[in-house]
Amino acid sequence: MPSPRHFLRLSDLPAEALRALVTRAIALKRASDPAHRPLLGKVLAMVFSKSSTRTRVSFEAAMAQLGGHAIFLSPRDTQLGRGEPVGDTARVLSSMCDAIMVRNDAQAQQEAMAAVSTVPIINGLSEACHPCQLLADIQTIVECRGEITGARVAWVGDGNNVCHSWLEAAGLFGFEMRVATPRGFEPDAEWQALARGNAAIGNDPLAAVENADVVVTDVWASMGQEEEHQARCRAFSGYCVDDAMMASAAREAIFLHCLPAHRGEEVAASVIDGPQSRVWMEAENRLHAQKALVEALLAPPGTPGAVTLVD
């Protein structure tokens, strides 16, 4: 039996396949076909240890719209909550389901599941990265400006898991990434290296945003960091993406945020709800990007339009 194709980080797929997935996501969005049900009889197990709105709904809706089914599993619903080894859970789920999506705190756990699973493991978010979010983000940029190669993207805020995936995307898609974080909150060096020379890391948000085509931010305290919220708000003073900051970006710049957002902290309400914001398009695109991904991983060979994933 061939090894399953996992999607734990963007670079698990070649750049050409990632571009093809974005193109396919746009096509699925533009021409929804109720008769296109290539995943009939396919089941996606969704293992969550972190709460979710967009990840859960996008995967569940994607499977339903393509003819398949998704099973939501929280720690209360599985033996993982009672200490069952993740490898044991992966072996069982992969014997009953066609793919497993995992949203948790540990990339290492996802890798342990992938090591024994006989079906694809999909990273719905980990503490290290968020590749599915980036598929939707890249789709949004392509829809707005036609291409992402050569674009200038500014990240303002915490050098977190989403920032890590943006850096990896810069290396794969060939765009310029400028990251501005407070000192001590820079992205991990491993992920900086994945930008392949296409990233500049600094501490000046205005310098990062200057002439940027895309401005991106995220919450200052991610899930699990709530106790650090007040301290982080003090550390991130001056990093709110407001109208003055957006004014230094390119004239046609767009604003992205993976949500949920804290208006008045990492972004001003006038920006996220303003004319340059594309966050609602970005959020919807989670559905279309997920459809393209699960179709590519699970649809039978020869499915019309589906991306073929090859090494």
C-alpha positions, 0 to 999 in steps of 0.5 A: 500500500502506498504511503498516504499524502499528509498535509502537516505544513505547506511544504508537504506539497510542491509549490506547483501543487499548492498553486493548482489547489488555489486555482482549483479553489477559485474554480470551485467557488465560481462554479458550484455544481451540486452534482459534483460529489466525488467524495460520496462515501468518504469520511473525514474524522475531525479531531479537535482539542482547540475550539474552532469556528472557521476550521470546523465549518469549512471542513464539515461543509466541504465534505458535505458539499462534495458528497462525503461526511465529517465526524466531529471529535472533541477530547470529550468524545474520544479516548484521547481525553483519557490519555490514549496514545495519539498513535493508537487513536490514529491507527483506529481512525485510519482503519475506519475513515478516509482522512483525519483532520487534527486541530491541536496544540502540538505539531509533534502529535500530528507527526506521530499520528502521520507516522502510523496512519494509513490515511492522510493527516491534515493539519487544521492548526497546531502551535507551529503552523496553520497551512490550511489558513494560508491556502485561503489567504493566498486564494484571496490575494490571487482573487484580488490582485491576480497573482501573488508572486512578486507581491509585498506582504507585511505581517504586524504583530506576534510571530506566531503559528500563522506568521510561520506559515506566511514565511513558509508561503513566501519561500514557496510562492515567491513573494516578499515578506516583511515581519514586524514584531515586538522584541522577543516575539519574533517568529522561530528561526526555523520558519524564517529560514523557510522563506528562502531569503524572501523575508525581512524580520524587524521591530518597526511596524511602519517600516514593514507596512510601507508600500505593502500590497497586503497587510496581515495581523492576528490576535496578540494572545492566541488560544492558551495564552489568555493569562498573558493577555494584559502583558501582551497588550502592553508589549504590543503597544504601537502594533495596532493596524490602524488607518494611519498605518494602512495609509503607508501601505500601497494605494490598493493594499488589502487587509487580512486577518484570520479571525477572530479579531479584537477590534481596538487591539491588533486592528482598528474597527475602521480598518477591519470593517473598512473598504480595504478589508478582505477578511470576510472574503478570506473567511469564506475562502476557507471553505473553497480552499478546503474543498480543493484540498480534500478533493485532491486528497480523497477523490478517485483518480480522474475526477474532473477538475481535481488536482492530482498530487504527485511528488 
